[in-house]
Amino acid sequence: MKFLKRIGIDTYMLLLIATVGLGLLLPAQGVAAVGLKHVTFWAVALLFFLYGAKLDPSSVRAGLMNWRLQGLTFAATYVMFPLIGLALAAVFAPALGPMVTLGLLFLAVLPSTVQSSIAFTSIAGGNVPAAICAASLSNIIGVVLTPALVALLLHQGDGGVSFDAVIKIGTQILLPFVLGQLVRRWVGAFVKKHKVLTMVVDRGSILLIVYSAFSAGTVSGLWSKIPAASLIMLGLVVLVFLAIVMLLMVGAGKLFGLPYPDRAVLFYCGSTKSLASGLPIATALFAPDQVGAIVLPVMIYHMSQLLVCAFVSQKAARRVESGIVPAS
């Protein structure tokens, strides 16, 4: 156990690995899947209520007005990602095939994830108000910008997009956060005093998201939709994509002299992509017989980012607690 802790694998990481295995071997189906969806929804809503209850409103305003951080995160999501996606597609298209390559480009133009990127930022001791602003704005703008970029990069023409993603962000993220802000004067001290409450909800929501993602992939037969060789190649390309983006985020944070809490926001919000937004957008933009292959890169990237970010955030949390990385 001591050896595992030295390499960054603690009890939470073991739980995360077990959750992945559970999603592969015993995925939630039918009524259980519906129940899991509702539990995950309310767990995330509770998480953002707690964020709102413990955060000073001035911190939220400062996060929104941090133009350099918000600009870098936006540029990473909608400029850097598409450029890297185009380069990787040009190199690996012959090995991946046309539909999967299309999916790789689609992945590149998606907004960042909301729930998990903010939770990871919190775990790592980052700037949570700025992360909430960055992730929420990315998804709200993405409802319009992602289809436009799809049309530009993939020549798909016009495509209507449902505003379900915006409604979900409003009801699951922003509304609980605002409610938490409104009742902060009465419950804020309690939430700050009982830090373990937020920590349990942080980590619990990540485990629920991971189980839900792997369950959905297993139930849909995700791994059998393309040949094994192409699937392995796609997995490698996606990991290369993720590694390039994460290294660039680390470099950009240092290059622009961001303090550690802001670097955490840039890393977790700038390097992740939203499966929750990607699936409805794909359904709206592409033919039904194309959607399965197109969302495959998104699914693999989403699962990979959860595992990598969980590992990195745990190590960052330990370094912040020990004083190795300044928390401000």
KOLFI-939507 format. One record per residue (C-alpha): residue in one letter; y, z, x. Coordinates in steps of 0.1 Angstrom, whole numbers. Last residue first. Example, Ala and Ser with C-alpha at 12.3 -4.5 7.8 and 13.67 -1.06 7.14 Angstrom:
2
PT|s|-11|71|137;
PT|a|-45|78|123;
END
This chain:
328
PT|s|312|-37|-25;
PT|a|276|-28|-23;
PT|p|275|-31|15;
PT|v|240|-44|27;
PT|i|222|-20|51;
PT|g|233|10|30;
PT|s|197|22|22;
PT|e|203|16|-15;
PT|v|218|-18|-9;
PT|r|188|-27|13;
PT|r|163|-16|-13;
PT|a|181|-35|-40;
PT|a|182|-67|-19;
PT|k|144|-65|-13;
PT|q|138|-61|-50;
PT|s|162|-90|-57;
PT|v|145|-113|-33;
PT|f|110|-107|-48;
PT|a|122|-111|-84;
PT|c|142|-141|-74;
PT|v|112|-158|-59;
PT|l|89|-151|-88;
PT|l|114|-160|-115;
PT|q|125|-191|-95;
PT|s|89|-204|-93;
PT|m|83|-200|-131;
PT|h|115|-219|-139;
PT|y|109|-246|-113;
PT|i|74|-252|-127;
PT|m|86|-253|-163;
PT|v|115|-276|-155;
PT|p|93|-299|-135;
PT|l|70|-302|-166;
PT|v|98|-307|-190;
PT|i|98|-345|-185;
PT|a|60|-348|-188;
PT|g|58|-330|-221;
PT|v|90|-346|-235;
PT|q|79|-382|-231;
PT|d|57|-386|-262;
PT|p|84|-369|-284;
PT|a|111|-394|-273;
PT|f|139|-379|-252;
PT|l|174|-365|-258;
PT|a|170|-339|-286;
PT|t|136|-325|-274;
PT|a|149|-324|-239;
PT|i|180|-304|-249;
PT|p|158|-280|-269;
PT|l|135|-274|-239;
PT|g|162|-272|-212;
PT|s|183|-245|-228;
PT|a|155|-219|-228;
PT|l|141|-233|-195;
PT|s|174|-226|-178;
PT|k|179|-234|-141;
PT|t|185|-211|-112;
PT|s|202|-215|-78;
PT|g|238|-209|-87;
PT|c|234|-180|-110;
PT|y|211|-160|-87;
PT|f|227|-169|-54;
PT|l|263|-172|-65;
PT|v|261|-139|-83;
PT|a|245|-122|-53;
PT|r|273|-136|-31;
PT|d|298|-120|-54;
PT|p|283|-86|-50;
PT|y|281|-91|-12;
PT|p|317|-101|-7;
PT|l|324|-138|-5;
PT|g|336|-152|28;
PT|f|335|-189|18;
PT|l|310|-198|45;
PT|k|289|-167|38;
PT|g|284|-174|1;
PT|a|280|-211|8;
PT|g|252|-204|33;
PT|v|232|-182|9;
PT|m|237|-207|-19;
PT|l|227|-236|4;
PT|l|195|-217|13;
PT|m|187|-212|-23;
PT|v|193|-248|-32;
PT|i|171|-261|-4;
PT|a|143|-236|-11;
PT|l|143|-244|-48;
PT|f|141|-282|-42;
PT|v|114|-277|-16;
PT|l|95|-256|-41;
PT|v|99|-283|-68;
PT|v|87|-310|-44;
PT|l|56|-289|-35;
PT|g|48|-283|-72;
PT|l|53|-320|-80;
PT|m|29|-329|-52;
PT|i|3|-305|-65;
PT|l|7|-318|-100;
PT|s|5|-354|-88;
PT|a|-28|-347|-70;
PT|a|-42|-328|-101;
PT|p|-34|-357|-124;
PT|i|-8|-350|-152;
PT|k|-10|-333|-186;
PT|s|-37|-308|-177;
PT|w|-16|-281|-162;
PT|l|8|-279|-191;
PT|g|-20|-274|-217;
PT|s|6|-262|-242;
PT|v|-11|-228|-244;
PT|t|-10|-223|-206;
PT|g|27|-233|-202;
PT|a|37|-211|-232;
PT|s|18|-182|-218;
PT|f|34|-186|-184;
PT|a|69|-187|-198;
PT|s|63|-157|-222;
PT|y|47|-136|-195;
PT|v|76|-143|-172;
PT|i|103|-136|-198;
PT|l|85|-103|-208;
PT|l|83|-92|-172;
PT|i|120|-100|-167;
PT|s|129|-80|-198;
PT|g|109|-50|-186;
PT|r|127|-51|-152;
PT|d|162|-49|-166;
PT|v|152|-26|-195;
PT|v|136|-1|-171;
PT|m|165|-3|-148;
PT|t|190|1|-176;
PT|l|173|33|-188;
PT|v|168|46|-152;
PT|k|205|47|-149;
PT|h|207|76|-173;
PT|k|242|90|-164;
PT|k|258|55|-167;
PT|v|243|50|-202;
PT|f|253|85|-214;
PT|a|289|81|-201;
PT|g|292|47|-218;
PT|v|279|60|-252;
PT|w|311|70|-270;
PT|r|339|52|-251;
PT|r|316|22|-246;
PT|v|312|16|-284;
PT|l|333|-16|-284;
PT|q|321|-27|-250;
PT|g|285|-24|-261;
PT|l|292|-44|-292;
PT|v|308|-71|-270;
PT|f|277|-72|-248;
PT|p|254|-73|-279;
PT|l|275|-102|-293;
PT|l|277|-122|-260;
PT|i|240|-122|-250;
PT|q|215|-126|-279;
PT|t|238|-137|-308;
PT|g|263|-158|-288;
PT|i|238|-172|-263;
PT|k|215|-180|-291;
PT|i|242|-198|-311;
PT|v|252|-219|-281;
PT|a|215|-229|-275;
PT|d|211|-237|-311;
PT|f|240|-262|-308;
PT|s|216|-291|-312;
PT|v|223|-321|-289;
PT|g|229|-357|-300;
PT|g|220|-384|-276;
PT|d|241|-414|-264;
PT|g|227|-436|-237;
PT|q|197|-427|-217;
PT|h|209|-442|-184;
PT|l|191|-416|-163;
PT|l|220|-404|-141;
PT|l|250|-410|-164;
PT|a|233|-404|-197;
PT|v|216|-373|-184;
PT|l|250|-362|-170;
PT|a|266|-366|-204;
PT|p|236|-348|-220;
PT|t|241|-319|-196;
PT|l|279|-317|-200;
PT|v|281|-311|-237;
PT|v|255|-282|-242;
PT|g|261|-274|-205;
PT|i|296|-261|-211;
PT|i|281|-232|-232;
PT|n|252|-228|-207;
PT|s|274|-226|-176;
PT|l|300|-205|-193;
PT|s|273|-179|-202;
PT|a|258|-178|-167;
PT|a|292|-176|-149;
PT|c|307|-150|-172;
PT|i|277|-127|-173;
PT|a|273|-131|-135;
PT|a|310|-121|-130;
PT|p|305|-90|-151;
PT|v|272|-82|-132;
PT|n|287|-83|-96;
PT|g|256|-77|-76;
PT|g|235|-46|-69;
PT|a|202|-66|-65;
PT|i|188|-53|-98;
PT|s|220|-63|-116;
PT|t|220|-98|-102;
PT|f|184|-101|-111;
PT|a|192|-92|-147;
PT|i|221|-116|-148;
PT|s|199|-145|-135;
PT|s|171|-135|-158;
PT|q|191|-136|-191;
PT|v|213|-166|-185;
PT|t|195|-195|-167;
PT|s|217|-221|-151;
PT|p|227|-253|-170;
PT|l|204|-284|-167;
PT|v|214|-314|-146;
PT|a|188|-312|-118;
PT|l|159|-305|-142;
PT|f|166|-338|-159;
PT|l|164|-355|-125;
PT|l|130|-339|-119;
PT|g|119|-348|-154;
PT|l|127|-385|-148;
PT|t|106|-383|-117;
PT|v|78|-369|-138;
PT|m|81|-398|-162;
PT|p|83|-425|-135;
PT|g|55|-415|-112;
PT|l|54|-385|-88;
PT|a|41|-402|-56;
PT|p|64|-433|-58;
PT|a|94|-412|-70;
PT|f|92|-389|-40;
PT|v|121|-401|-18;
PT|a|145|-414|-44;
PT|a|138|-385|-67;
PT|l|145|-360|-39;
PT|a|179|-376|-32;
PT|l|189|-378|-68;
PT|g|179|-342|-74;
PT|i|199|-331|-44;
PT|l|230|-348|-58;
PT|p|223|-335|-93;
PT|f|220|-299|-80;
PT|m|252|-300|-59;
PT|v|275|-312|-87;
PT|y|266|-295|-120;
PT|t|250|-262|-111;
PT|a|264|-257|-76;
PT|a|299|-268|-87;
PT|f|298|-243|-116;
PT|t|288|-215|-93;
PT|l|315|-224|-67;
PT|g|341|-226|-94;
PT|q|332|-192|-109;
PT|l|332|-176|-75;
PT|r|366|-191|-66;
PT|w|381|-185|-100;
PT|n|374|-148|-102;
PT|m|393|-145|-134;
PT|l|362|-141|-156;
PT|g|348|-114|-133;
PT|a|381|-96|-132;
PT|r|383|-96|-170;
PT|v|348|-81|-171;
PT|s|357|-55|-145;
PT|s|388|-45|-165;
PT|p|365|-39|-195;
PT|d|347|-12|-175;
PT|l|310|-18|-178;
PT|k|285|8|-190;
PT|a|283|0|-227;
PT|g|285|-38|-222;
PT|y|256|-38|-198;
PT|l|236|-16|-222;
PT|f|243|-40|-250;
PT|f|232|-68|-226;
PT|l|198|-52|-220;
PT|l|194|-44|-257;
PT|a|198|-81|-265;
PT|v|173|-90|-238;
PT|a|148|-66|-253;
PT|w|156|-79|-287;
PT|f|148|-115|-279;
PT|t|117|-106|-258;
PT|v|103|-86|-287;
PT|h|110|-115|-311;
PT|k|93|-141|-289;
PT|l|64|-118|-282;
PT|g|58|-114|-319;
PT|v|58|-152|-324;
PT|a|34|-155|-295;
PT|a|11|-128|-309;
PT|v|11|-145|-343;
PT|g|-1|-177|-328;
PT|q|-8|-174|-291;
PT|a|0|-151|-262;
PT|p|-17|-162|-231;
PT|l|-48|-143|-218;
PT|l|-58|-160|-185;
PT|l|-26|-177|-174;
PT|g|-1|-153|-190;
PT|l|-22|-124|-178;
PT|g|-22|-137|-143;
PT|v|16|-141|-143;
PT|t|19|-106|-156;
PT|a|-3|-92|-129;
PT|i|19|-109|-103;
PT|l|50|-92|-119;
PT|l|33|-59|-121;
PT|l|24|-62|-84;
PT|m|61|-70|-77;
PT|y|71|-39|-96;
PT|t|48|-17|-77;
PT|d|61|-30|-44;
PT|i|56|-62|-24;
PT|g|84|-66|1;
PT|i|65|-72|33;
PT|r|67|-35|43;
PT|k|58|-24|8;
PT|l|25|-43|10;
PT|f|17|-27|43;
PT|k|24|8|29;
PT|m|0|0|0;
END
